[in-house]
């Protein structure tokens, strides 16, 4: 660690694009919508407003699907559609998850960890247990839980408040540059994810290592 630089005491981790595939991004939406033979462009016109409310926890999955899919009768059910939405989730970077496990094994006094994710409640309640993400974080800051979405500065301020760390003691890992910009404005270090090896190397340069874990 460079002399004079604050020790990193908290790491903030995006979920989709860093640990798992993105929960409900354009690629996932296209796969599911076309699987059911729907018009993707028509779906996309209805998606943004409903998704913003859904990811902020203002509406539930039923209300989201009523607005985007079931505003007319369909030959399939909401349960069938949501099941397919869940199915497109996969582990993206096993090596990142393994690094997190080793980091956690060092103890939270060494480095606390927090998830920072734009996600709906229903998808996150599926993704966390299904892919073994329980226990990897001191807190799960999910947009549907806190009513804020990245890249809003208030989202990152909430992470600072919960972690009780100074901005210069924190680093945020995300796959989207636009999400990193507002975190950096608050003084949080930012790493854009391109591969597990690249993230681990950049964390090491900041003094964050899991080498001492058992």
N, C-alpha and C positions, 0 to 999 in steps of 0.2 A: 504493500500500500504506500502511495506517495506521501512523503512527510508533509504534515500540515493538513492533509485531507481527512475529513471526518470518517470514522469507521462505519461501514455499512452494518446496520443493526436490524433492518427489515427488508425483505424482498416481497414485492407485489407482483403477482402472476396473473396474466390473462389466462383464460381457459381455452376457448376455441381458437385454433391457430397456433397454440403454444403447447398444450397438453393433448387436447382432443381436436377432432375436426370441428369446424364451426357449426354451431347448433342449428341455425336456420338461416344461413346465408343464401345468396342467389343460386349457387351451385346446388345446394340441398333442396331449395324450393323447386328448382327446375326439374330435378330428378323425380320428386314426389308428385308434382302437379302433372307432369307428362305421363307418369305411371298410371294415373287415373284418367287420362285422356282429356284433361282440361286445357283450355287456352291459357298459355303462360303469360302472354302480354296482358290479357284481361285480369288475370290473378294479380300481376304486378301493379296494376293501377289501383287495386283495392288494398294492397298489402301495407304500404308505408304508414298510414295513419293508424290502422288497427294494430300493427306491430309495435309502434311507439307506445301505445297504451298498454299492450300486453307485456312488453318488456319492462314497463314501469310498475307492473302489478296493479294497474287500474282496471283491467278486465281479465277474465279467465280464458282458458282454452276454448270453451264453448262459445263465448262471445266473439273471440277472434275468428273462429271458423265460421260462425254465422255471418260475419261481415265479409270474409274473403272467399268462402267456398259454398256455404249452404244457404245463400240468399235466394237460391232456387232449389227445387228438389233434385236430389242426386240418386244414382243407383247404388251408392255405397254409403256407409255410415260415418259419423264423426269418429267413432272408435277405430274404424279401419284406417281412416286418413291419419289420425294421430299416431297409430301404431307404425305406419310407414314413416312418419316424421321422426319417430324415435330410432327406427332401424338405420337411418342414414348416419347416425352418430358412430364414430369409430375412434379408437386411440390413434393419434397422429404421430406423436413422438414418444415412444416408450422410454427412450434414454432420458428425456426431460423429467418424466415422472420418477424414474429411478434416482436421478440426481436429487430431486425433492425429498425422496424418502431418506436418503443419506444425510441430507442437510437437516431434516427433522430429527434424525437420530442423535445429532450433536446437542440437542436441547434448545429450547426457545430463548434461553438467556444469551446464547451465542448469536442466533439470528432467528427472528420471528418471521413467519410466512403468512401471506394473505392472498386470497383469490379476489381479483377484480374483474368482473365479467358482466357484459351486457347479455342477459338471458332471461327467458320467461321462467316463472316458478315451476311450471309443469315439466319442461324439458330439463331444468337443473335438478329437480327431484328425481329424475330418471338417470341423468348422467353421473351424478356424484357417486351413488352406490354401485351402479353398473360397472363403472370403470375404476373402482377402488380408490376414489379420491377422498374418502373419509379419513380424517386424522392427519391430512397433509398440511392443513392450514389452521392458524389460530382463529381466523374468522373468514367467512365467505361473504364478501361484499358483492352481491348480485343485484343487478338493476331492479329486478322485480321485488327484492326484499327491502330496498332502501329508497325506491322511487326516483333514483337518479341514473343517468346513463353517461358512459364515456362518450365524448371527451369533455364533458362538463367539469369545470374546475371544482365544483362542489363535491363531485364524486371522489376526486383525489384528496380533497380536504377532509372528507369523511374518513378515508383510509389513514391519513395522518393522525386524526383525532383518536381513532380506535387503537392505532398502534402505539400512540404516545411517543412517536419518534419525530425528530426534526427532519425537514425535507432532505437535507444533505446526508442524512443517515439511511436514506431509503433508495431503492432502485426498483424500477417498474419494467417488466418484460411484456411486450405486446407485439403482435405481428403487423400492426397497422401504424404507420408513421403519424397519422392524424390523431391517434389516441395518445401518442407520446408527447406531442407538442405542448398540450396544456399541463401535463404533469411536469415537464421540464420548466415551464414558466413559474411553477411554484418552488422550483429548486430541487425536484426529485430527479435522480439520475434515470435515464431512459435507455433501454436496449431494444432494438427492433429484431425480432426473432426471424432468422433465416434457416437455422439448423440447431440441433442440440449442442453440437461441438462449438459453434460460434458463440452461443449464449454462455456456455460454461466457461469458455476462454475469456469472454468479456467480464463475466462475474469474477473470475480469478484476478483479472487486472484491477478490479475494485476491491480485492481482498476477501471475496466470498468464495469459500472452498468447502467441499464436503470430504476432503481427503482424510480428515481425522475421524470420520464416522466409522463405526464398527461394521 
